[in-house]
Amino acid sequence: MKRIFDLSIIKSKFFIVMMIAIVAFHLMISFTVIRSNDTRIPVFSFERIVERNIYYARVLGSHVLKTEHGQIRLGHFSRITTGSGGGINIDRENFENGRVSHNLVIEGMTIPQNVSIFIDANAQILILDNYDQEIILSGISLGIRVLDFIRHVNEADMLVRFIPPDHITLADHTQIYFPLGVIGNWFLRSLFIYKKDGLWVIRDLTAVKRPSETEFTRYRSITFRPDWGEFIEGDLFE
């Protein structure tokens, strides 16, 4: 009887030890280090146990990510999304609760704090969601939805998705109106910025009147110089 009792105790202890070992193992593999350019960032994530590609994680310690547009400061226990590809997505909630901050200035635009940012493993910003907040772009106030730096988008250096104002006047006094804005200014427009070529292109319906013209002409897309510069050409809307 005593022998059976001893075996029962041994089995119970073995089971407890095994459970502790399993929990310790899962805790151990929940910690990892991700890289953003030359910055090593320790993180903790239970989701990493079951999901390797993309998972939520908590940052351990404070870290500074240096991008070409400024710095992003990750505070202790800020919540990010990351994965095997090495990219980092920083949700808006981190800025709202004060765990993350930045001093980003993009193409002269001072970026508001409460945004969502996706950067790659080299700390290059790929997507910045601005949630329609007002930003001054070369003297024009726009409600900007998204800044997109993914180069496959028409090979532009940057795509700006914005809510158009009633109209914009270019440097040569060309007037640009946005016809759908009569119904509601929530209709987004797409501005493509080509740095090397020195061109800005709006690839959505516009109505344009040049200084020498008396009527507006509708275009599918228009091309003009940077910073709302001189009108170059347009693709007629037929």
N, C-alpha and C positions, 0 to 999 in steps of 0.2 A: 504493500500500500504506500509506504514511504517512497519507494522507488518511482511509482507512478506519479506521486505528488511532486517529487523532484523533477521528473521529466516535464510535467506541466509547467512548473516554474521556469525551467530552462527554455521551453518553447515560448512562453510569454515574454521573457527577457529578450530572446532572439527576435521575436516579432517587433518589440519596442525598438531594439537597436536598428533593425532593418528600416523601420519607419523613419527613425531619426536620420539614418544615412540617406534615405531617399529624399527627405525634405532638405537636408544639407546639400545634397547634390543639385537639386533644383534651384536652391538659393544661389549656389555657386555659379551655375551656368546662366543665371538671370543677370549677372554682372558681365559687362563687356566694355570695350573701348572702341569708339568710332573716331574717324579722322575727318577733319575738314581742313584741306590743304595741309599745313604743318601743325595744326592744333589737334591734340589728342583730348577726347572728351569721354570720360567714364560715364556710363549710363547704367540704369537698372531697369529691367523689364521682365515681368512674368510672362508677357505675351510671346517673348522671344523663344520660350520653351516649345511652343506649339507652332509658331509662325516665324519662319526665317526670312521671308522676302520683304514684307512690310509689317512693322509693328510699332506700337506706342512705347515710349520709354521716358524715364525721368532722368534729367541731367544731375550728376553729382558734382558739386563744387560750382564755381563761377568761371566762365570762359569768355574770351573775346574772339569773334570770327571776323577776320579782316577781308572785306570784299573790295572790289575796285571802286565802289560807290560810297564806302564808309564802313563803319564798324557796327556789328550786332553783338550785344552783350547778353549772354545767357546766364541767368541767375540760378542758384542752387534749387534743384527740384523742379525746374521748368519742364513742361511736357512737350515732347517733340515726337514726330513720326520719322522713322528711319528704316533702314533695311540693308540687304546685301549689296545693293548698288552704291551705298555710301552717301546718298543724298539725305538732306535734312529738311523736313517741313516744320515750320514754326507757326502754330495757329495764333489767331488774333487774341484768344483768351489770355495768352501769356503776357501780351502787352497791356491788356486791360487790368490784369491783376498785379502788374508791376514786376513780374519775374524776369521779363525781357525788355530791353530798350534798344534803340538804334539812333544813329546820326546820319542816315542815308540821304544823299543828294544825288539825283539822277537826271542828267541832261539839264542841270540848273534847277530842277524841281526839288524843293524841300519836302520830303515824304512824311506824312503824318505818322504818329506812333502806332495807332491801332490798325495794323495791317496783318496779312498772312504772307509769309515768305517761304519759297521753296528754293533751296540752293543745292548745287551738286557737290561732289566730293572735293572739288577744287575751290570751294567757297565762291563760285560764280552764281549770281542770282539768275534763276531761270524764269520764275513766275513771281510776281508781286500782286496780290489781290488788295485793292485799295477801297473796296466796298462803296464806290461812288462818292467818296469824299472829295471836296474841292481842292484842287491843286493849281498853282499858277504855272503854266507852260509858256515860256517866252512872252510874258505879259498878258496872256489870255487865261481867264479862270475857267476851268473845266471840271465837271464831275467825272473823275476817272475811275473806271471799273477795274481794269487790269493793265499791268505792264508786263509784256511777254518778250523774253529775250531768247526764245528757242529759235535757232537760225533756220529751221526748215520752213518757217512761215514766210514764204515769198523771198527768202534770203535777206530779209531786212535785219538790221541790227537790233531793232526794237519795234514792237507793235504796241500801240496805245489804244485801248478800247475806252471810248469816252462818251458821255452824254453831251450832245452838242448844245451850245447856246443858240439864241435866235439867229445870229449871224456872226461872221468873222470877216474883218477887213484886212486884206494883205497889205504889204508894204507899198505896193504899186497902186493902191486904192481899189484893187479888184474886190468885189463883194461876193462872199460865199454865204448862201442860205441853205438851210437843211429842210426841204419840203415836208418830210414826215413830222417835223417838229410842230407843225400846225396842229396835229392831232395830239401830240404829247411828246415832250422832250426826253422821254425814257427810251426812245429808239436809239440804240447805240450806233456809233460810227467807229471806223477803224483807220487809224493813222499809222502808216508805216514809215519808219525813219531809216534812211540809208546814209550812213556817215561817209563812206568812201566816195560815193557818187555826189554827195552834197544835195540830196533830194528828200522831200517829204511828199508822201502820196496818201490821199484819202480815197479808199476803194469802196465807197458807198455813194448812194444817190445824193447829188448836190445840185443847187441852182446857182449859176455863176454869172455875174455881170461885170465885164471889164470896163475901165474908164471910157473907152471909145464906143461902147455899146449902149443901146437904149433899152434892150430887153434882156431878160435872163435866159440863159441856155442851160439845159439840164445835162448832166454828165454822170456816167457810171463811175468814173474815177477822175481825179485831177492830180496834177503834179505841179509842185511849186518849190521855191527855194526854202532852205531851213529857216526856222524861227518866224514862220508866217511871212516869208519873203515873196519875191515876185512870182506871179503866175507863169507857168511854162506851157502846159498843154493839158488837154482833157480828152477822155474817151466818151464820145457822145452817147447819150441815152436815147435809144430809138424804140 
